[in-house]
Amino acid sequence: MDDFYDKLLGTSEPREHTINLLELGIPTHTHNLADLDSPFTEEEVWLTIKQLPLDKAPGPDGFIGHFYKACWSIIKNDIMVAISAVWSRRLRGLGPLNTAYITLIPKKEDAEQPKDFRPISLVHSFAKLITKLLANRLAGQLNQMVSPNQSAFIKGCFIQDNFMLV
């Protein structure tokens, strides 16, 4: 199975050429991103937890969004300590959170060959929470960082809008 996916995905080769982005003459703007460096508040974490889907597949820790919402009053101190540790880069003891289950989902009913399966990765719910916290914080800055001509990867904008403009 591993060989199939190694061949399918390939390996990265060293690049012979690089692009000097400064030579492209694209204007650079300085943005005030100081807010991105501040520690997460309990309110910010709770607002993010309320956005988590209730019943997505659990990862190695076995927890889902519903657990965080239902048990917030009990677990919030521990969660805030763990988030603070990640934010301060005190990662000792948090290594197990950087794991995932990789499983194969059959693409068809009589799947037998490796190509008949789709691999998925089930990540720890805590890692999903950290990722969502970072994404939410960055989302507030994107409007000033991304060109108005950009029509993909911005909430409320769709790459198909380009066709409408053309």
Buried (B, 14 or more C-beta within 10 A) or exposed (E): EEEEBEEEEEEEEEEEEEEEEEEEEEEEEEEEEEEEEEEBEEEBBBEBBEEBEEEEEBBBBEBBBEBBEEEBEEBBEEBBEBBEBBBEEEEEEBEEBEEBEEEBEEEEEEBEEBEEBEEEEBBBBBBBBBEBBBEBBEEEBEEEEBEEEEBEEBEEBEEEEEEEEE
